[in-house]
Amino acid sequence: MYLSRDIPRLRSALLEHRGNITHAAISLGITKPYAMTLVKNLDLSAWARSLRAESGMPRTGRPKNS
């Protein structure tokens, strides 16, 4: 993945997988740590969290960073 194309591809994968970063990373062929870094750096954490909540998926257990 290239940073200039990361945002739309990552957002699309997160939508497809209802905010699950691990599954989104697998579908994109990237590592979970890289996906987590992208989500944080691209300020998508709250959005991904809201996708999980809307779909009824449980919290990951990690503390929320405000």
Residue, then its C-alpha position, 0 to 999 in steps of 0.5 A: m500500500y502507498l500512503s496516497r492510496d491508503i485512506p480510501r482503501l483502508r476505509s473501504a476495508l473497514l466498512e466491509h469488515r464493520g470496523n474490525i482492523t484485523h480482518a481489514a488488514i488481512s483483506l488488504g494483504i498488510t500486517k495488523p500492526y501496519a493497519m493499526t498504525l495507519v488507523k491511528n495516523l489517519d485519525l480513523s480510530a473513533w470511526a472504526r470504533s463506531l462501526r464496531a458499535e453500530s454493528g453490535m460487535p463487542r469492544t476490543g478491550r483496549p482503552k479509548n484514546s481521546 
